[in-house]
């Protein structure tokens, strides 16, 4: 996925009210930009951080600019770019599936998005084939890192996420296939774990769902100022990460 226009480097002042962030532009002016991420963004909101924003080039939009990338200190001496836009993972997942990068999700004849299922929900991707059970793919954005080489999800409580796990388990019980696909918008890790201390309810729902047959996959992205590409799979650890959130 390439950004349609060059991103603009800025400096983060603050992120607030979930969907707003103030940044200092190259000309020294402070502006408010859209922050397309409803989560806590734990570890990604340090004032003074280098960030990159996109320009909608629409002067009529209330907030013309959108926060896309944040630079954080990596697990070694190299900084890491992190994609924070939660609207991107669905597109990244679709690109990866259509390119055959996720072996477990190949061999289907059609791909549909936002298909109604469960209790007033819509599945992110539905894969279908005349000779196979339908495959329901729920996509989650990941950008949380607390320890070297380990991605974690979630970074805060997510009742909606637990609801999706329960609905996916119901699809398996009905004879379908269900896959949780975690799209990791950073590259400085080698595995993904469920952060039970962040949301015990989600961790319990994850354990119940996987025991009932829901599959869990994770794909890691390479990120630059020009593009984000879902490139390779990383393992999802079978047991939730039981560690301090401090």
N, C-alpha and C positions, 0 to 999 in steps of 0.2 A: 504494500500500500504506500504509494507516494503521496506526499502532501501536494495539493494542486498548485500552491504558490510557495515561494521561499518563506520559511519561518523567520520571525524577528526575535533576536536575542534581547532579553530584558533582565531586570533584577526583581526578585520577589520582595514586596513590602509586607504583605499579610494576606492570608486566605481567611474568609469569614462568611457567615450566613450561608454556609454550604456551597453556594453557587457563585460566589463573588471572590475576586482576588484583586489586590492593588499591586501594580508593578511600575517600576521606573523604566521608562523608554530610553533608547540610546541618546535622545536629545535632552535627557534629564527631567522630562515631564512625567508626573505620576498620573496614571490612568487606571480606571476600573475595568477589568476584563471578566468575561464569563468563565467560570470554573466548572466544566462538565463532569463533576464527580460528586455524588451525594455521600460518599463514605467519609471516614475520619482522615484519610490520607496520612496516616501515622508515619512519621519520619520524613515527610516530603514537604513540610511547610516552614522550614527554617528561614527566617528573614535574611535577606541578602543572597539567597541561592540564585544561581543562574537559571533562568527559565527561557522557554521559547514559546511564542504565541503565534497563532495564525490570524490572518487578516481576511475577514469575510468579503472585503471590498464592497460592502453594502452600507452606504452612509445612512440608510434609513433604519438599520437594525439598532435596537436600543443599546446593546453592547457589541460594538463592531468586531472586537478582538476576542479570541478564545485561547485559554491556557492549554497547551498541548504537552510540553515536556518539562521535566524538572531534573536538574543535575544534582546528584547526591554523592557523598563520599562513598567510594566502593569498599569492598571487603579487603582490597589491597591498596596500593598507592594510586591506582587509577580511578578517576571519577566515573560514575555510571549515569547514563541517561535513562529516565523512567517516563513511560507514557502514562499520563493520568486521565486521558479522555476515555470515559467508560462507554462512549458511543462507538469506539473503534473495534473492540474485540469481536463483535459479530461479523464485521466485514473481514477482519483478519482470519477468523475461523473459516469463513466461507472460502476465502482465497486458498487457504491451506488444504481444505477438503477437495476443492476442485483441482488443485495441483497434485493431488495424491500424496501429500506429505504426512497424512495420518493414516497409516496402514489399516488400522482398525475400522476406519470409516470409508474404505474404498469398496467398489463393487455395487454401488446403488445406481439405479437408472434415473432418479430425479431428486432434486433438492428444492424444498419449499421453505419459506421463512414466515415467522409470525403466524403460525397455524393454531387456531383455538384448541385447547385441551384442558383436562382437569377442571378445577373450580374457578371459572372466570380467569384463566391464565392463557398465555400464548407461548408455544414452544419456539425457541429461537430458530432451530433448524429441524426440519423433518425430512429424513432420507427414506426413499421408498424404492421398492423393486417388486415386480410381480411374483417372484419366487422366494421372497424373504419377508419376515415380519418387519413392520415399520420400525424405524430407529429414531427415537426422540433425543435430540441433542440440546441440552441446556448449557449456555455459555456464561462463565463468570470471569470477571476481570481481576487480575492479581497484580499487586505491586508492593506487597508488604514483605520486608526483610528485617529480621532482628539479629540473626546470627549468620556466620559465614556459610555461604553456599546453600542456604535454605530459604526457599520462598514459603510464605504462609498465607492462608485464607481461613476466615475473614480477618479484617483488621479492626472490626467493631461488630456489635450485635446486628444480626440480619434475620429478622423473623420471616421476611420474604424468601430468603435463601432456604430456610428450613422448610417452608411451605413447598417450594419447588422440589426439594428432595423427597418429600412425602408423596407428591404427585407423580414423580418419576417412578417411585417404587410401585405405585398403583398401576402405572403403565406396564411394568414388568409382570405384575400379577395378572394383567389382562392378556398377556401373551406377546407383548411388544418388546422391543429392545430399548434401553434407556442409557444415555451416556452423559455424565457431567464432564464438560470440557472446560478446563481452566486455562485461560489465555494469559500468559505472564508477560507483561509489558516492561521487561527488563531482562538483562542477560547474565547477571552476576550470581547465579545459583545453579545447583545441579539436581535439586529435588524439591517437591512440594509437600507440605504437611498441613493438616487442619489444626488451626490454633484454638484448642479447646478452652484455654483460659480467656480468650477474647469473647467467645460465645459458646458456653457449654451446651446450650440447646441445639445449636447448629451441629456441633460435634456429635451429639447423640443421634440426631437425624441422619447425619452422614454415615455413622456406623450402622444404623438400622437399614438404611437404603442400600449400602454396599453388600450387607449380609443378605439382602433380599434379591440381589442380582443387578443392581444399578452399577454400571462401570464408571470408573473415574480415570480421566486422562488429563495430561497437562502438556502444553506446547509453549516453548520459550521463544521470545522475540529478540531479534537484533534491531537496535534503534540507532538512527543517526538523525541529523538535522534535516535530512531530505526524505527519509522514509522509515516505516516500521514494517518489518517482515517477520512473520511467524515461520521459524526455520527448523526447529528440532524438538523432539519429545524429551520430557524429563519424567522420572518416576514419581508417582503419588504414593507417599508413605501410607501403609495400611492403618496405622494407629494415630489418633490425634496427638498433636504436640502438647504435652502437659508441662508448660513452663511459665515462669513469671512474666507478666506483661510490663513489669517495671523497666 
